């Protein structure tokens, strides 16, 4: 029997059908009539599998879950699952899977490159030379090698970051909500923040991690690298720490509001490296993401366990045979 798949990614319908084409006639693919909430709720009525929207524009909250009586599985084509109501999906017996690990190398490379750029003050050096100045003796770059690097979050991205920074000769410590058996030092969050010369954020955004990091508690002159979510950092404290010079610099790939508003004061801060949420966007990670999504959809249809379920539901997808269906 054909499975009804509702695809929510912000792509042309033809592109979506091409990407899911390897599943053949085992699926009937549809998209909402428009990219708005009303159209989403209307389209959910027949959906058995939902491929989510990585942009976060179309999400499955409690009302959406109630509007999807046939829903058996949700595959989010990203690591983050922001906006989806995990509890409502779990209560309905619907597993929600993400694509954990597919962007680990790309995001970790961005974090390492950003930390190196901040340490060596590459942005200031480039701007100075372009402006006709030659601040060879007063630019003040430092070496990243030997720095105390703290990593907040230790999933696949955090672990890849740890390997990269450690291989470069940094002293790596980490904090996560569940300590791991790894060759790096685990520290309490307060201790990690207070002692890291470079603090790298790669932790998911959940209710317990909002405003988790107060940059004013970091050492003077330290560097903050955020590839998690903007809301993980206390934004007011971040601006204050940058404006006062307490922070030596910050590299931000994520923001409270995306795209970054034209009047956001971060745009005018000379101590900030800004990036358009692109850390994990590489051809290699995109290929891994597509493969992960397709493999999980095939597993769901075959009755095999899906991977990367994040809401605690049985990973074997059960089809819902509702009244009036065969």
Buried (B, 14 or more C-beta within 10 A) or exposed (E): EEBBBBBBBEBEEEEBBEBBEEBEEBBEBBBBEEBEBEBBBBBBEBBBBBBBBBBBBBBBBEEBBEBBBBBBBBBBBBBBBEBBBBEBBBEBEBBBBBBBBBBBBBBBBBBBBBBBBBBBBBBBBEEBEEEEEEBEEEBEEBEBEEBBBBBBBBBBBBBBBBBBBBEBEBBBBBBBEEEEEBEBEBBEBEEBBBBBBBBBBBBBBBEEBEEBBBBBBBBEEBBBBBBBBBBBBBBEBBBBBBEEEBBBBBBBBBBBEEEBEEEBEBEEBEBBBBBEBEBBBBEEBBEBBBEBBBBBBBBBBEEBBBBBBBBEBEBBBBBBEEEEEE
